[in-house]
Amino acid sequence: MPTYPDRLEIQPLTHVPHAVTPVPGSKSITNRALVLAALTGGCELHGVLHSEDTEVMADCLDRLGFSVRFSWDEAWILVEAPRLRHKRIPMSSAELFVANSGTTMRFVAAMVALGQGAYRLDGVPRMRERPIQDLLDALEQLGVRAISESGNGCPPIVIHAQGLTGGTVKIRGDVSSQFLSGLLLAAPFAEREVVLEVDGPLVSVPYVTMTLAMMRQFGLEVAAVDNRYVVPAPQTGGIREYRIEPDASAASYFLAAAAITGGTITVPGLSAESLQGDVRFAQVLEQMGCKRTQDSAGITIAGGALRGIDVDMNDISDTVMTLGVVACFAEGPTTIRNVGHIRHKETDRLAALATELRRIGADVDETGDGLVIHPRPLHGASIATYHDHRMAMSLALAGLKVPGIVIENPGCVAKTYPHFFEDFAKL
């Protein structure tokens, strides 16, 4: 992992960039692949992301008794499961630390419900503020005793498991799609069929679509009709090798850099057939006036005269902050809607983004589920990042054109993209 200073000043570009910028593997795919590899008996993973979030997932699997061998430098992990009769989780108890990784907390909480024993999951102080009660309620419906220790619906949690018996469960999907994804990943290994019914709206639908696609790639059956998911069980599944795509959320920062500077940047390895919904961010930039090229070689954005837009970003909410910065360089206001659920991420991302954009001179109206950004002349400022990797990476974009942008705690990018500022400097 690289070491960054406490504060990092971004140097404005003195030229228009024309670059091919590879990005590391997808965090969302890596963590799903690690769970699927463990539960289907083992798999060799290539193109994995090395980050804090993937490290804590790998550590949890190791503490649960799976063999996890890796070479982070070669983006490679081999997961092997011990051959234990009638036992999906090797260890009968474990203390698991997930830092601030939402995917690890939600996926492992559902995963250990397949075990035989008691499992405690905890994280950093911010994780102790992030809701998980909807998932705990769903596990209770499946016969699992799932407890929030503090009684507030947040971690730390304890899962008392005797395996998943199966059955029908209703789960809310308006706070996080990760609750549903976690249950889907565990469901094929229940004792009998699991039916998951989403009660009300589901946020971040592309991430559930990703989960379903990956389950099928790992040889597992699942049927989805509207907000009802039927998973036959028990299943075995399993494949020998799996390759992980570049991270579309990480790509958004470099595509946005092209939009802001009027340059041309290609992120290779991301096609229109990507599993990741965040590839749609390139289309949003096209709406704003950029030229988009998307083919088997990757995604290219050529910057143009930017105009404000009105956009529903519920399905690509990890790129809200990236777009928020791009909007500051557009002609006319930009309205971002239907993303109230990102208040429950690493920080309240709507409030944090509004605060920091105002700090550099933008005029921002904050609503219950979005923002309206009115461009104004921008100026330098010291940017608070709230221990949120996406705040650091997004606000750094402003520094490409505005002198004096200083990112506080730039090292927080280790959560999903440790080498971000090294790659960013190459522009």
NORPE-V643227 format. One record per backbone hydrogen bond with DSSP energy under -1.0 kcal/mol. NH is the residue of the N-H (numbers start at 1). CO is the residue of the C=O. Records with the same first field share a line. If there is no record, write none. Layout:
BEGIN
NH=CO + CO
END
This chain:
BEGIN
8=407
10=405
13=400
19=264
21=266
26=245
30=26
31=27
32=28
33=29
34=30
35=31
36=32
37=33
38=34
39=35
40=36
42=37
43=79
44=240
45=77
46=242
47=75
48=75
52=414
53=415
55=51
56=52
57=53
58=54
59=55
60=56
61=57
62=58
63=59
64=60
65=62
66=61
67=80
69=78
71=76
75=72
76=71
77=45
78=69
79=43
80=67
81=41
84=82
87=84
91=64
94=118
96=120
98=122
101=98
105=101
106=102
107=103
108=104
109=105
110=106
111=107
112=108
114=111
115=112
117=161
118=92
119=159
120=94
121=157
122=96
124=99
128=124
129=126
130=127
132=153
133=153
136=132
137=133
138=134
139=135
140=136
141=137
143=140
144=139
145=160
147=158
149=156
151=148
157=121
158=147
159=119
160=145
161=117
163=115
167=193
169=195
171=197
181=177
182=178
183=179
184=180
185=181
186=182
187=183
189=186
190=187
191=164
194=231
195=167
196=229
197=169
198=227
199=171
203=173
207=204
209=205
210=206
211=207
212=208
213=209
214=210
215=211
216=212
217=213
218=214
219=216
220=215
223=230
225=228
228=225
229=196
230=223
231=194
235=188
238=218
242=44
244=46
247=24
251=247
252=248
253=250
255=251
256=252
257=253
258=254
259=255
260=256
261=257
262=258
264=17
265=301
266=19
267=299
269=297
274=271
279=276
280=277
281=278
282=279
284=280
285=281
286=282
287=283
288=284
289=286
290=285
291=302
293=300
295=298
298=295
299=267
300=293
301=265
302=291
303=263
307=288
308=331
311=335
313=337
316=313
319=316
320=317
323=319
324=320
325=321
326=322
327=323
328=325
329=326
330=327
331=306
334=373
335=309
336=371
337=311
339=369
342=339
343=340
344=341
345=342
349=342 + 347
352=348
353=349
354=350
355=351
356=352
357=353
358=354
359=355
360=356
361=358
362=357
363=374
365=372
367=370
371=336
372=365
373=334
374=363
379=360
383=406
388=385
392=388
393=389
394=390
395=391
396=392
397=394
400=397
401=398
402=398
406=381
407=8
408=383
409=6
412=409
413=410
414=411
415=412
416=413
417=413
420=417
423=419
424=420
425=421
427=424
END
